[in-house]
Amino acid sequence: MQRIVIAALSGGLFGAGLLVSGMTDTTKVQGWLDVFGAWDPTLAFVLGGAILPMLLAWHLTTKRATSLVGAPFPAKPDPRLGHNLVIGSVLFGAGWGLVGLCPGPAIASLSWGGTGGITFILAMIAGMILAQPIRLQIDRLAAA
């Protein structure tokens, strides 16, 4: 029960932060990405507001074996850049730039309706379904 409460509070705080920061406003996000046009630098503060607490959390968790609710921390990822990371990053960045949403803000944007967020989430679900078969094909091509 404790994990559900912590997850609900964390998710609510995250969603509220997305709304307050403007991350659910596609024009604000696309303005951030338009560095040679009508650039909007305000999301740099959102980025800093996300990175600084995360750096603190990483520092604090290096001294612990388990989380506050007793679950073990996941293993550190492989630091090497592989084709899966590069392809996934390019696809994520292209989608974010074209639409102005990523998964968290898209879900938060459902709170005020409209078809943009719904369309994005349906496309995201389709991508999740297709990701594994496509990844297997890419792995086969990379091994050949």
MODELLER restraints for C-alpha pairs under 7 A, 6 or more apart:
rsr = mdl.restraints
at = mdl.atoms
rsr.add(forms.Gaussian(group=physical.xy_distance, feature=features.Distance(at['CA:3:A'], at['CA:69:A']), mean=6.79, stdev=0.5))
rsr.add(forms.Gaussian(group=physical.xy_distance, feature=features.Distance(at['CA:15:A'], at['CA:108:A']), mean=5.74, stdev=0.5))
rsr.add(forms.Gaussian(group=physical.xy_distance, feature=features.Distance(at['CA:18:A'], at['CA:24:A']), mean=6.24, stdev=0.5))
rsr.add(forms.Gaussian(group=physical.xy_distance, feature=features.Distance(at['CA:18:A'], at['CA:105:A']), mean=6.19, stdev=0.5))
rsr.add(forms.Gaussian(group=physical.xy_distance, feature=features.Distance(at['CA:21:A'], at['CA:46:A']), mean=6.51, stdev=0.5))
rsr.add(forms.Gaussian(group=physical.xy_distance, feature=features.Distance(at['CA:22:A'], at['CA:28:A']), mean=6.70, stdev=0.5))
rsr.add(forms.Gaussian(group=physical.xy_distance, feature=features.Distance(at['CA:23:A'], at['CA:29:A']), mean=6.37, stdev=0.5))
rsr.add(forms.Gaussian(group=physical.xy_distance, feature=features.Distance(at['CA:23:A'], at['CA:105:A']), mean=6.08, stdev=0.5))
rsr.add(forms.Gaussian(group=physical.xy_distance, feature=features.Distance(at['CA:24:A'], at['CA:101:A']), mean=6.75, stdev=0.5))
rsr.add(forms.Gaussian(group=physical.xy_distance, feature=features.Distance(at['CA:24:A'], at['CA:105:A']), mean=4.86, stdev=0.5))
rsr.add(forms.Gaussian(group=physical.xy_distance, feature=features.Distance(at['CA:24:A'], at['CA:106:A']), mean=6.71, stdev=0.5))
rsr.add(forms.Gaussian(group=physical.xy_distance, feature=features.Distance(at['CA:24:A'], at['CA:108:A']), mean=6.91, stdev=0.5))
rsr.add(forms.Gaussian(group=physical.xy_distance, feature=features.Distance(at['CA:24:A'], at['CA:109:A']), mean=5.70, stdev=0.5))
rsr.add(forms.Gaussian(group=physical.xy_distance, feature=features.Distance(at['CA:26:A'], at['CA:99:A']), mean=6.81, stdev=0.5))
rsr.add(forms.Gaussian(group=physical.xy_distance, feature=features.Distance(at['CA:26:A'], at['CA:100:A']), mean=4.29, stdev=0.5))
rsr.add(forms.Gaussian(group=physical.xy_distance, feature=features.Distance(at['CA:26:A'], at['CA:101:A']), mean=6.11, stdev=0.5))
rsr.add(forms.Gaussian(group=physical.xy_distance, feature=features.Distance(at['CA:27:A'], at['CA:100:A']), mean=6.78, stdev=0.5))
rsr.add(forms.Gaussian(group=physical.xy_distance, feature=features.Distance(at['CA:28:A'], at['CA:40:A']), mean=6.93, stdev=0.5))
rsr.add(forms.Gaussian(group=physical.xy_distance, feature=features.Distance(at['CA:29:A'], at['CA:100:A']), mean=5.26, stdev=0.5))
rsr.add(forms.Gaussian(group=physical.xy_distance, feature=features.Distance(at['CA:30:A'], at['CA:97:A']), mean=6.13, stdev=0.5))
rsr.add(forms.Gaussian(group=physical.xy_distance, feature=features.Distance(at['CA:30:A'], at['CA:100:A']), mean=5.39, stdev=0.5))
rsr.add(forms.Gaussian(group=physical.xy_distance, feature=features.Distance(at['CA:31:A'], at['CA:38:A']), mean=6.15, stdev=0.5))
rsr.add(forms.Gaussian(group=physical.xy_distance, feature=features.Distance(at['CA:31:A'], at['CA:39:A']), mean=5.11, stdev=0.5))
rsr.add(forms.Gaussian(group=physical.xy_distance, feature=features.Distance(at['CA:31:A'], at['CA:40:A']), mean=5.01, stdev=0.5))
rsr.add(forms.Gaussian(group=physical.xy_distance, feature=features.Distance(at['CA:32:A'], at['CA:39:A']), mean=5.49, stdev=0.5))
rsr.add(forms.Gaussian(group=physical.xy_distance, feature=features.Distance(at['CA:32:A'], at['CA:40:A']), mean=4.73, stdev=0.5))
rsr.add(forms.Gaussian(group=physical.xy_distance, feature=features.Distance(at['CA:32:A'], at['CA:41:A']), mean=5.81, stdev=0.5))
rsr.add(forms.Gaussian(group=physical.xy_distance, feature=features.Distance(at['CA:32:A'], at['CA:43:A']), mean=6.51, stdev=0.5))
rsr.add(forms.Gaussian(group=physical.xy_distance, feature=features.Distance(at['CA:33:A'], at['CA:39:A']), mean=6.98, stdev=0.5))
rsr.add(forms.Gaussian(group=physical.xy_distance, feature=features.Distance(at['CA:33:A'], at['CA:97:A']), mean=6.77, stdev=0.5))
rsr.add(forms.Gaussian(group=physical.xy_distance, feature=features.Distance(at['CA:65:A'], at['CA:72:A']), mean=6.27, stdev=0.5))
rsr.add(forms.Gaussian(group=physical.xy_distance, feature=features.Distance(at['CA:65:A'], at['CA:73:A']), mean=6.83, stdev=0.5))
rsr.add(forms.Gaussian(group=physical.xy_distance, feature=features.Distance(at['CA:66:A'], at['CA:72:A']), mean=4.29, stdev=0.5))
rsr.add(forms.Gaussian(group=physical.xy_distance, feature=features.Distance(at['CA:66:A'], at['CA:73:A']), mean=5.78, stdev=0.5))
rsr.add(forms.Gaussian(group=physical.xy_distance, feature=features.Distance(at['CA:67:A'], at['CA:73:A']), mean=6.53, stdev=0.5))
rsr.add(forms.Gaussian(group=physical.xy_distance, feature=features.Distance(at['CA:96:A'], at['CA:102:A']), mean=5.63, stdev=0.5))
rsr.add(forms.Gaussian(group=physical.xy_distance, feature=features.Distance(at['CA:106:A'], at['CA:117:A']), mean=5.20, stdev=0.5))
rsr.add(forms.Gaussian(group=physical.xy_distance, feature=features.Distance(at['CA:106:A'], at['CA:120:A']), mean=6.91, stdev=0.5))
rsr.add(forms.Gaussian(group=physical.xy_distance, feature=features.Distance(at['CA:106:A'], at['CA:121:A']), mean=6.74, stdev=0.5))
rsr.add(forms.Gaussian(group=physical.xy_distance, feature=features.Distance(at['CA:107:A'], at['CA:117:A']), mean=6.99, stdev=0.5))
rsr.add(forms.Gaussian(group=physical.xy_distance, feature=features.Distance(at['CA:109:A'], at['CA:117:A']), mean=5.96, stdev=0.5))
rsr.add(forms.Gaussian(group=physical.xy_distance, feature=features.Distance(at['CA:110:A'], at['CA:117:A']), mean=5.90, stdev=0.5))
rsr.add(forms.Gaussian(group=physical.xy_distance, feature=features.Distance(at['CA:110:A'], at['CA:118:A']), mean=6.94, stdev=0.5))
